Amino acid sequence: MIDTIPALAWCCFPDGTTEFSNRRWLEYTGLSQDEALSWGWQRAVHPDDLDNLMEAWRFILASGEAGGGEFRLRRYDGEYRWFLFRAEPFRGEDGESVRWYGISTDIQDRKQAEEKLREDEHEFHRITDAIAQSIAVYDPEGNVIYANQTLLDYVGLTIDEVLRPDCPARTVHPDDFERLRHTREAALRRGLPYEIEIRLRRKDGEYRWFLHRCKPFRDEHGRLTRWYSTATDIEDRKQAEERVQNENLALREEIDKISMFEEIVGTSPALQAVLSRANKVAPTESTILVTGETGTGKELIARAIHKRSRRSSRAFVSVNCAAIPQALIASELFGHEKGAFTGASQRRIGRFEMAEGGTLFLDEIGELPCETQIALLRVLQERQFERVGSNHTIPADVRVIAATNRDLEAAIETGDFRSDLFYRLNVFPIEIPPLRERPDDVQMLVEYFIHRYASQAGKKISNISKKTMDLLRSYSWPGNVRELQNVVERSVILCETATFSVDESWLRGRAAPQGSVPLQPAIQYRTKEKEQIEEVLAETRGRIAGPSGAA
C-alpha cells in the first residue's frame, strides 16, 4: 500500500532504522531499496541538515509521539530541495510502538517564498533605516518585530530592548500609556488603522509629542500579516497649540470678567423660559437645535450653554454654514488631505478637529448641501469622520449645537433637508422668541446698550426721553436685538446731550411707501430681508465677521 502513495513515504522499526521506502522515495533520491535500508537514507540528506534532522528524529523516537521537521533532500540529479517530514507511530495492543510510518512533502516553493520575503524585509530595513522618521513593524498580535535606526537612536535602546513586551511602558509617557493601550487594543481587535498623539521619552529623559499612526497590511488573501507604524515629531505644533489655548483661556477669562452673558439681557417670562431650558440642558451631552429669527441671539445662547457645560475649558468653535461655498463646506467641517482637490496644497484640519473635546456651533444649519448633511448625520451617529481625500477614521468627541432661522420641517417637505438629520439635531430644541414678543425687555436692553456704548465713547447719558422709549417699545424690530443694538449705538454716537433720543425716520423708513402695490408674501419677505442686510452692512462698513460684524 505504501508503495502506491504518490508522495515520499517510508516505514521504520521502533529503533528508527528504515524497514522500507516507497517507490516514489527511491525514484526521487536515486537510491535502491537496499541502499536506503537501516540508516542508509542519511546519504541523501544535505550535510548541513543531517545533525538537526537526527536530533529531531531521536526526540520523536524517545517521546513515542508524532512529530516532524524540515530538511533538504538530494534528488537523483544532485539538486537539493526542501522537504517537511511527518512521522506517526503505529502501536500494538500493549500501546507500544511497533512501527513508524512517515511521509515527506516537498516545500521548496514555500521556502523560496520565505527567503524572498526575508530579502525584501532586509531591503525594507535598509531603506527605513535611512529615513529620518521613527518607523516600527508589528506582527498580527501587535508585538514589535522591527524598529528602524531613527527610532532606536531617539529612545536610546537596542533592537532587543525594543522587542521586549515592556518597551511601551518604558518609552511612553505614563499619562498617555493607558490611552494608547486602549486605542491599540481596539484597533487590533477590529483590524483597523488608528492614529493617536502621545509623548515618547527621549534617551536623555525628555518627553516630546509625537503623532503615532499605525496601519494594517494584508496579503493577497486578505489575511492581516503585519502592522506598520510611524511616529512624527509634533512637539513644535503642540507647543504652539498650547500657547494659543492659554491665550484663548486668558482672553475668555477677561471676557467673562467683563460680562458673563454679555447680551442675554431681559426679564420677560419668554426669555427666562429660554434661559431655564438652556441651564437644564447645559450639563448634559445632548445635541441641541436653537431656532429663532435673525438677530435673536442664537449664538449667545449656544455660548452660554457651552460655558455651563463640562466642556467649558475646551474650544467653542462657530461655523456659519451659509457663509461658506457649498463646494468647500465639507472641507471646512472635516478638513482635507494634501491633494484632495485642486488647491489643496497641504493638509488642513477641519472645525470638528478644532472643537475636539469642546462644542461645535453650526449656525444656519438649514443651508447645508445634501451631501454634507449625510456626512454630518454619520458624525452624529457614529462619532467619527474622515478628512476629505482620506479613508482614515478620526474619532469625534464634540458636542454639536445647531441653529437656524428656517422652518426645517417645511424644508423636509420640499426635500431640502433630511428628516433623519433633523431628528438627530432636534434632541433638545430651544426656540428664542423675537423681540416683538417680549416688549418688556426693550427698556432693559436699551439701557444696557446705552451704558455700553456711552462708556466706549466717553459720553455721559443720564436719561431717556419718554417719547423715544415709547417709540422703541412700539416698533416691531424685524432685525430683533441686533437691530436694536445697532440703532442704540448709532444714536449714542450722534447724541450731543445727556438725554438719549432716536431719529424717528430710522424706524419709520421701514414702512412701505403710501400708495405702493402690496407685494406677494414671498417677494415681500425677500425684499425686506435684502433691505435689512444692506442696512446692517452699511452700519458695519461692510464688515461681516467679528464682534462688530454683520454676522
C-alpha positions, 0 to 999 in steps of 0.5 A: 500500500505504501508503495502506491502513495504518490508522495515520499513515504517510508516505514521504520522499526521502533529503533528508527532504522528504515524497514522500507521506502516507497517507490516514489522515495527511491525514484526521487533520491536515486537510491535502491531499496537496499541502499536506503535500508537501516540508516542508509537514507542519511546519504541523501540528506544535505550535510548541513541538515543531517545533525538537526534532522537526527536530533529531531528524529531521536526526540520523536523516537524517545517521546513515542509521539508524532512529530516532524521537521524540515530538511533538504533532500538530494534528488537523483540529479544532485539538486537539493530541495526542501522537504517537511517530514511527518512521522506517526507511530503505529502501536500494538495492543500493549500501546507500544510502538511497533512501527513508524510510518512517515511521509515527506512533502516537498516545500521548496516553493514555500521556502523560496517564498520565505527567503524572498520575503526575508530579502525584501524585509532586509531591503525594507530595513535598509531603506527605513533605516535611512529615513529620518522618521521613527518607523516600527513593524508589528506582527498580527498580535501587535508585538514589535518585530522591527524598529528602524535606526531613527527610532532606536537612536531617539529612545536610546535602546537596542533592537532587543530592548525594543522587542521586549513586551515592556518597551511601551511602558518604558518609552511612553509617557505614563499619562498617555500609556493607558490611552494608547493601550486602549486605542491599540487594543481596539484597533487590533481587535477590529483590524483597523488603522488608528492614529493617536498623539502621545509623548515618547521619552527621549534617551536623555529623559525628555518627553516630546509629542509625537503623532503615532499612526499605525496601519494594517497590511494584508496579503493577497488573501486578505489575511492581516500579516503585519502592522506598520507604524510611524511616529512624527515629531509634533512637539513644535505644533503642540507647543504652539497649540498650547500657547494659543489655548492659554491665550484663548483661556486668558482672553475668555477669562477677561471676557467673562470678567467683563460680562458673563452673558454679555447680551442675554439681557431681559426679564420677560417670562419668554426669555427666562423660559429660554434661559431655564431650558438652556441651564437644564440642558447645559450639563448634559451631552445632548445635541441641541437645535436653537431656532429663532429669527435673525438677530435673536441671539442664537449664538449667545445662547449656544455660548452660554450653554457651552460655558455651563457645560463640562466642556467649558475649558475646551474650544467653542468653535462657530461655523456659519454654514451659509457663509461658506461655498457649498463646494468647500463646506465639507472641507471646512467641517472635516478638513482635507488631505494634501491633494484632495482637490485642486488647491489643496496644497497641504493638509488642513484640519477641519472645525470638528478637529478644532472643537475636539473635546469642546462644542461645535456651533453650526449656525444656519444649519438649514443651508447645508448641501445634501451631501454634507448633511449625510456626512454630518448625520454619520458624525452624529451617529457614529462619532467619527469622520474622515478628512476629505481625500482620506479613508482614515477614521478620526474619532469625534468627541464634540458636542454639536449645537445647531441653529437656524432661522428656517422652518426645517420641517417645511424644508423636509417637505420640499426635500431640502433637508433630511428628516433623519438629520433633523431628528438627530439635531432636534434632541433638545430644541430651544426656540428664542422668541423675537423681540416683538414678543417680549416688549418688556425687555426693550427698556432693559436692553436699551439701557444696557446698550446705552451704558455700553456704548456711552462708556466706549465713547466717553459720553455721559447719558443720564436719561431717556426721553419718554417719547423715544422709549415709547417709540422703541417699545412700539416698533416691531424690530424685524432685525430683533436685538441686533437691530436694536443694538445697532440703532442704540449705538448709532444714536449714542454716537450722534447724541450731543446731550445727556438725554438719549433720543432716536431719529424717528425716520430710522424706524419709520423708513421701514414702512412701505411707501403710501400708495405702493402695490402690496407685494406677494408674501414671498417677494415681500419677505425677500425684499425686506430681508435684502433691505435689512442686510444692506442696512446692517452692512452699511452700519458695519462698513461692510464688515461681516465677521467679528464682534462688530460684524454683520454676522 
